[in-house]
Amino acid sequence: MSPITFGIEIVLAVMLAACLFYFWRLDRTLSALRTGQDGIRAAAAELVHATQAADSAVRNLRATAQEAGRDLQSRINDARATADRLGLGAGRLRSSADVGAVRGRL
């Protein structure tokens, strides 16, 4: 075997060892990514569950707010009707105050 052939074989063996080392590192990195993807999948599933729970809570909150709005509007309408029956309308109060002021001047 000639020294040139032996030198080329040594260089090829070193390059093969370097390739094996880099393939080993790549395999470890890909394994870590695969393992991490399981965690990502679990996190994504948890996020979907949390999103669904939040959506349900928003719907319930919206329904409660609408019910409270209807109840408040009903109370406002009842209060206005009661005020009108008692003669406490804003126009009537002003006219009564005006009449009292006019009587005071006379």
C-alpha positions in Angstrom: 0.0 0.0 0.0 1.4 3.3 -1.0 1.7 6.2 1.4 -0.7 8.3 -0.7 -3.4 5.7 -0.5 -2.9 5.2 3.2 -3.2 9.0 3.7 -6.4 9.2 1.7 -7.9 6.3 3.7 -6.9 8.0 7.0 -8.6 11.2 5.8 -11.7 9.3 4.7 -11.8 7.5 8.1 -11.6 10.8 10.0 -14.3 12.3 7.8 -16.5 9.2 8.4 -16.0 9.5 12.1 -16.9 13.2 11.9 -20.1 12.3 10.0 -21.0 9.7 12.5 -20.5 12.2 15.3 -22.7 14.8 13.6 -25.4 12.1 12.8 -25.4 11.1 16.5 -25.9 14.8 17.5 -28.6 15.2 14.9 -30.4 12.1 16.2 -30.3 13.4 19.8 -31.6 16.8 18.6 -34.4 15.1 16.7 -35.3 12.9 19.6 -35.5 15.9 21.9 -37.7 17.7 19.4 -40.0 14.6 19.2 -40.2 14.5 23.0 -40.9 18.2 23.1 -43.6 17.9 20.5 -45.5 15.6 22.9 -45.3 18.4 25.4 -46.5 20.9 22.8 -49.4 18.6 21.9 -50.4 18.4 25.5 -50.1 22.2 25.9 -52.1 22.7 22.7 -54.9 20.4 24.0 -54.9 22.2 27.3 -55.1 25.5 25.4 -58.1 24.2 23.4 -59.8 23.1 26.6 -59.1 26.5 28.3 -60.4 28.3 25.2 -63.6 26.3 25.2 -64.1 26.9 28.9 -63.5 30.7 28.4 -66.0 30.7 25.5 -68.6 29.0 27.7 -68.0 31.5 30.5 -68.3 34.4 28.1 -71.6 33.1 26.8 -72.9 32.7 30.4 -71.7 36.2 31.3 -73.5 37.6 28.2 -76.7 35.8 29.1 -76.5 37.1 32.7 -75.8 40.6 31.5 -78.8 40.5 29.1 -81.0 39.2 31.9 -79.7 41.9 34.3 -80.3 44.5 31.6 -83.9 43.4 31.1 -84.5 43.4 34.8 -82.9 46.9 35.1 -85.0 48.2 32.2 -88.1 46.8 33.8 -87.3 48.5 37.1 -86.6 51.8 35.3 -90.0 51.5 33.5 -91.7 50.8 36.8 -90.0 53.7 38.5 -91.0 56.1 35.7 -94.6 54.9 35.8 -94.6 55.4 39.6 -93.1 58.8 39.3 -95.7 59.8 36.7 -98.5 58.6 38.9 -97.1 60.6 41.8 -96.7 63.7 39.7 -92.9 63.7 40.1 -92.1 64.2 36.4 -89.4 66.7 35.7 -91.7 69.1 33.9 -94.2 69.1 36.7 -91.6 69.8 39.3 -90.2 72.7 37.3 -93.7 74.1 36.8 -94.5 73.8 40.5 -91.2 75.5 41.4 -92.0 78.3 38.9 -95.4 78.8 40.3 -94.0 79.0 43.8 -91.4 81.5 42.6 -94.0 83.6 40.9 -96.2 83.6 44.0 -93.2 84.6 46.1 -92.6 87.7 43.9 -96.1 88.8 44.1 
